[in-house]
Amino acid sequence: MAQEPQQGHRVRRRGHSVVLYLAFVHVTTDQQALVPLGHELFKYVSFIILLGSLFTVSGGIVLRGDLAPRPWTTPRFWRAERCSPT
C-alpha cells in the first residue's frame, strides 16, 4: 500500500536527476543518451502546438439551433446541413 507523505515533508521531484544522469552517460560513454530525450521532447512540444492550434481553430465553430443537447443530436445536425440545398 502506498503511503501519503506527511504534512511538512517535501515531495522530491526526480526529473532533474534523470536529465543529469543522462547527460553524464552521454558525456562519459559512447551511448547517445540525450538523443532519445531530445526526440521525445520535440514530439511533446509539437503535440502541444497541435493542441493549441486545434483549440484556436475550433473556437470559431458554432452550432445554433433549438435542438436538445443529446449525444445523437450532433450527427443529425451535420446530416441535415449536408443534405440541405444551398
WODAKA-V810133 format. One record per helix or strand of 3 or more residues. SS is the DSSP state (alpha for helix, beta for strand). FROM is the first residue (numbers start at 1). LEN is the number of residues. If there is no record, write none. Layout:
SS,FROM,LEN
SS,FROM,LEN
//
This chain:
alpha,15,14
alpha,33,26
alpha,73,11
//
